[in-house]
Amino acid sequence: MPHLPPAQGLGFRMRPSGGKSGRPAARSVHGVSEVSASWWWWSQAPLQLKNLPVNSFSLEFLTELIINLEKLENDKTFRGIIITSDCPKAFSAGVDLREICGKNPAHYTEYWKVLQDLWLRLYLSNLVLISAINGPCAAGGCLIPLTSDYRILADNPKCLIGLNETRLGISAPFWFKDPLVNIIGHRASEHALQLGLLFPPAEALQVGIVDKVVPKDQVQSTALSVMTQWLAIPDHARQLTKNMIRKPTADLLVKHRDTDIQNFVSFISRDSIQKSLQMYLAKLKQNKD
Ligand SMILES: CCCCCCCC/C=C\C/C=C/C(=O)SCCNC(=O)CCNC(=O)[C@H](O)C(C)(C)COP(=O)(O)OP(=O)(O)OC[C@H]1O[C@@H](n2cnc3c(N)ncnc32)[C@H](O)[C@@H]1OP(=O)(O)O
């Protein structure tokens, strides 16, 4: 398995779990739990996102992420991935606003297509995906959690999660909305999406946008323990079931990809939308001071 050191703050850390060799030694003398512990331990790969300062989705970062996911998907050693952030400030701040502000239609087209690619790869992944959410994640920052099979959120008031697009003067695309509806239901999604709600941990758990809330220092160990449960299920059965449940939602994007890109480009190119986004970005920078 490739070990990719982060370069200049942009990168991912992927490493097989286990000893230096990547696989713990077989323990035939111990009981079943020992043996199965070894078996699942090296079946999962931690994927740590690192695009400082806030893991925003620049085009370069998205492209690297897709390449790394494809490698993991094709490496039959791995059956699951625990995705977490290696940036102290955020799990992900979502779409990098500099990619959708002040650029040209060709750039917006390319950017949106790559974001769709990432969504499709994650949503239909054969691997078990667990999001270990150790920082805030807003709007597009929820793309990874909402396409994961399980979400664990750190119990910290800064760890807000939700699709807050309306607060930026934009609308979440239907393929962000659909997984949210699948996870928390129609009425709760209507409420959350229209008001652009960012949920603190207790509310996030209550509405169901995350499956578990644990102290920050337990996010990783909880993710490992949840992964054990998921990897106890035979892959072929779980994968068929996942595909059966998710395919109708994914097909909507596959079928309407080009129209969705056109809608995005014409929407984001409007002067009024550009102004809203620029004001939001300026406000983010002001808040810092
Ligand atoms: C016909 C219908 C058609 C439908 C069309 C659909 C259109 C849909 C279009 C787009 C969808 C967009 C989705 C998105 O994801 S938009 C982005 C949403 N993200 C957010 O709102 C999060 C914003 N960030 C934050 O809230 C905070 O930064 C934080 C909580 C993540 C971290 O806070 P803090 O620790 O206080 O750090 P700073 O705020 O100081 O941030 C550090 C640094 O990072 C910059 N930054 C933050 N977020 C972004 C971002 N998303 N893009 C670019 N840059 C970002 C921030 O400005 C600071 O920069 P610096 O001042 O230069 O250091």
The ligand as an SDF file (V2000), in Angstrom:
LIG
                    3D

 63 65  0  0  0  0  0  0  0  0999 V2000
  -30.7110   26.1530  -10.3350 C   0  0  0  0  0  0  0  0  0  0  0  0
  -30.1050   25.5680   -9.1050 C   0  0  0  0  0  0  0  0  0  0  0  0
  -28.7000   25.1960   -9.3500 C   0  0  0  0  0  0  0  0  0  0  0  0
  -28.0580   24.6540   -8.1000 C   0  0  0  0  0  0  0  0  0  0  0  0
  -26.6430   25.0700   -8.0950 C   0  0  0  0  0  0  0  0  0  0  0  0
  -25.9840   24.6250   -6.8330 C   0  0  0  0  0  0  0  0  0  0  0  0
  -24.9380   25.6260   -6.4940 C   0  0  0  0  0  0  0  0  0  0  0  0
  -24.1810   25.1330   -5.2840 C   0  0  0  0  0  0  0  0  0  0  0  0
  -22.9030   25.8030   -5.2090 C   0  0  0  0  0  0  0  0  0  0  0  0
  -21.9740   25.5270   -4.3310 C   0  0  0  0  0  0  0  0  0  0  0  0
  -22.1000   24.5630   -3.2260 C   0  0  0  0  0  0  0  0  0  0  0  0
  -21.1300   24.9860   -2.1820 C   0  0  0  0  0  0  0  0  0  0  0  0
  -20.8410   24.2490   -1.2070 C   0  0  0  0  0  0  0  0  0  0  0  0
  -19.8540   24.6870   -0.1950 C   0  0  0  0  0  0  0  0  0  0  0  0
  -19.2340   23.8530    0.3940 O   0  0  0  0  0  0  0  0  0  0  0  0
  -19.5480   26.3650    0.0600 S   0  0  0  0  0  0  0  0  0  0  0  0
  -18.4150   26.4240    1.4380 C   0  0  0  0  0  0  0  0  0  0  0  0
  -19.1430   26.2520    2.7260 C   0  0  0  0  0  0  0  0  0  0  0  0
  -18.2320   26.2750    3.8290 N   0  0  0  0  0  0  0  0  0  0  0  0
  -18.4070   27.0110    4.9030 C   0  0  0  0  0  0  0  0  0  0  0  0
  -19.3650   27.7390    5.0380 O   0  0  0  0  0  0  0  0  0  0  0  0
  -17.3170   26.9340    5.9550 C   0  0  0  0  0  0  0  0  0  0  0  0
  -16.5830   28.2060    6.0070 C   0  0  0  0  0  0  0  0  0  0  0  0
  -15.5010   28.1640    6.9800 N   0  0  0  0  0  0  0  0  0  0  0  0
  -15.6860   28.2500    8.3040 C   0  0  0  0  0  0  0  0  0  0  0  0
  -16.7850   28.2980    8.8150 O   0  0  0  0  0  0  0  0  0  0  0  0
  -14.4500   28.3220    9.1590 C   0  0  0  0  0  0  0  0  0  0  0  0
  -13.3650   28.6600    8.3410 O   0  0  0  0  0  0  0  0  0  0  0  0
  -14.1180   27.0120    9.8870 C   0  0  0  0  0  0  0  0  0  0  0  0
  -15.1880   26.7350   10.9490 C   0  0  0  0  0  0  0  0  0  0  0  0
  -14.0010   25.8340    8.9340 C   0  0  0  0  0  0  0  0  0  0  0  0
  -12.7550   27.1780   10.5990 C   0  0  0  0  0  0  0  0  0  0  0  0
  -12.8260   28.3460   11.4210 O   0  0  0  0  0  0  0  0  0  0  0  0
  -11.4790   28.9900   12.0380 P   0  0  0  0  0  0  0  0  0  0  0  0
  -10.7200   27.9590   12.7800 O   0  0  0  0  0  0  0  0  0  0  0  0
  -11.8950   30.2020   12.7880 O   0  0  0  0  0  0  0  0  0  0  0  0
  -10.6000   29.3580   10.7620 O   0  0  0  0  0  0  0  0  0  0  0  0
  -10.8220   30.5440    9.7460 P   0  0  0  0  0  0  0  0  0  0  0  0
  -12.2520   30.8670    9.5840 O   0  0  0  0  0  0  0  0  0  0  0  0
   -9.9150   31.6790   10.1270 O   0  0  0  0  0  0  0  0  0  0  0  0
  -10.3350   29.9060    8.3710 O   0  0  0  0  0  0  0  0  0  0  0  0
   -8.9530   29.7180    8.0680 C   0  0  0  0  0  0  0  0  0  0  0  0
   -8.7090   30.1580    6.6490 C   0  0  0  0  0  0  0  0  0  0  0  0
   -9.4460   29.3090    5.7690 O   0  0  0  0  0  0  0  0  0  0  0  0
  -10.2580   30.1010    4.9010 C   0  0  0  0  0  0  0  0  0  0  0  0
  -11.4650   29.3390    4.5440 N   0  0  0  0  0  0  0  0  0  0  0  0
  -12.3590   28.7970    5.3710 C   0  0  0  0  0  0  0  0  0  0  0  0
  -13.3090   28.1580    4.6970 N   0  0  0  0  0  0  0  0  0  0  0  0
  -13.0130   28.2840    3.3840 C   0  0  0  0  0  0  0  0  0  0  0  0
  -13.6320   27.8250    2.1930 C   0  0  0  0  0  0  0  0  0  0  0  0
  -14.7390   27.0930    2.1780 N   0  0  0  0  0  0  0  0  0  0  0  0
  -13.0430   28.1350    1.0270 N   0  0  0  0  0  0  0  0  0  0  0  0
  -11.9060   28.8880    0.9840 C   0  0  0  0  0  0  0  0  0  0  0  0
  -11.2710   29.3470    2.0990 N   0  0  0  0  0  0  0  0  0  0  0  0
  -11.8350   29.0440    3.2780 C   0  0  0  0  0  0  0  0  0  0  0  0
  -10.5580   31.3320    5.7320 C   0  0  0  0  0  0  0  0  0  0  0  0
  -10.9680   32.3890    4.9170 O   0  0  0  0  0  0  0  0  0  0  0  0
   -9.2140   31.5670    6.3670 C   0  0  0  0  0  0  0  0  0  0  0  0
   -8.3660   32.1240    5.3690 O   0  0  0  0  0  0  0  0  0  0  0  0
   -7.2420   33.2180    5.7290 P   0  0  0  0  0  0  0  0  0  0  0  0
   -7.9710   34.3910    6.2840 O   0  0  0  0  0  0  0  0  0  0  0  0
   -6.5790   33.5060    4.4250 O   0  0  0  0  0  0  0  0  0  0  0  0
   -6.3450   32.5370    6.7320 O   0  0  0  0  0  0  0  0  0  0  0  0
  1  2  1  0
  2  3  1  0
  3  4  1  0
  4  5  1  0
  5  6  1  0
  6  7  1  0
  7  8  1  0
  8  9  1  0
  9 10  2  0
 10 11  1  0
 11 12  1  0
 12 13  2  0
 13 14  1  0
 14 15  2  0
 14 16  1  0
 16 17  1  0
 17 18  1  0
 18 19  1  0
 19 20  1  0
 20 21  2  0
 20 22  1  0
 22 23  1  0
 23 24  1  0
 24 25  1  0
 25 26  2  0
 25 27  1  0
 27 28  1  0
 27 29  1  0
 29 30  1  0
 29 31  1  0
 29 32  1  0
 32 33  1  0
 33 34  1  0
 34 35  2  0
 34 36  1  0
 34 37  1  0
 37 38  1  0
 38 39  2  0
 38 40  1  0
 38 41  1  0
 41 42  1  0
 42 43  1  0
 43 44  1  0
 43 58  1  0
 44 45  1  0
 45 46  1  0
 45 56  1  0
 46 47  1  0
 46 55  1  0
 47 48  2  0
 48 49  1  0
 49 50  1  0
 49 55  2  0
 50 51  1  0
 50 52  2  0
 52 53  1  0
 53 54  2  0
 54 55  1  0
 56 57  1  0
 56 58  1  0
 58 59  1  0
 59 60  1  0
 60 61  2  0
 60 62  1  0
 60 63  1  0
M  END
$$$$
